[in-house]
């Protein structure tokens, strides 16, 4: 069908039946199914003795970019780009890191690329190896929107011109070409980053905090104005006597329309209160992806020693975190304090976590 479309611009059921030595009824079933799946188009209906004409659509995916969205915290922006494949995400990770430009850091979690950028513009020269094929040259914030200026060639240029506009979260894409180089602007909403830490939702015989955290992430992701970012597990003090198993806590990360943050917080509290197996459940909610040093130090203490609720409440008050529930708020706040760290650090309580923290402004 694809070959016939390339050669003649269309095909008929009789054409395919003859070429494949297949009954026409079978070919018609194929065509009907492919029309439903969007792989074949009816270009001309049957008229009298003139057979209906069809055309195969492009075999290229509409977009390799599933989601592109952004959060802002002060003068810094986090850019999230979820790809259809790990290969695509790894390609962008490599070239974006090589380019530098407006980006301060680039990291990848499976098919999700997470990048930290400062507001402003820094030029990038793209080209053939060893030059980067793509780079983010500027990021700006205006009227509730984030604008990324991207410069690229080759495959990344095709992604910018033909694919990114179809990604969930993208409000608009404009491009212009100068020879082989394409520069474009990708516009997304300036969302708020919200971290929800959860702990002590289980008992020795019932429940698991990681499972409840995943359920909460799925629940909140269905709400309008919410983009789920991910779920992370962190190990706390393994010598704590009251632990149910390895003493881990969970944190879910969300990108939320700024005017909906309070509503999302209320929904999270109701959900955990209704689903937790333990009466000691606790959650901590904090807005913003930058982690001050004293907040990160709280997370280190939770991995090395025993912390009481008074210390948790004092720390939460200093850094704008809201605590709800029982004893679990201690570990829940620790989960929030450890955002931004690699999985291997989070899962090893012997690793130092007081690196990469943000200075308090």
Secondary structure, DSSP 8 states (H G I E B T S, - for coil): -HHHHHHHS-B-HHHHHHHHT--HHHHHHHHHHHHHTTSEEEEE--BTTB--EEEE--SS-S-SEEEEEEEEETTEEEEEEEESSHHHHHHHHHHHHHH-TTEEEEEEETTEEEEEEESEE------STTS-SEEEEEEEEETTEEEEEEEE-HHHHHHHHHTGGGSBTEEEEEEEEETTEEEEEEEEEEEEEEEEEEE----SSS--HHHHHHHHHHHHHTSTTEEEEEEEEEE--TT-TT-SSS-EEEEEEEEE-GGGHHHHHHHHHHHHHHH-SSTT-EEEEEE-S--BHHHHHHHHHHHHS---HHHHHHHHHHTT-EEEESTTHHHHHHHHHTTT--HHHHT-TTS---SS-B---
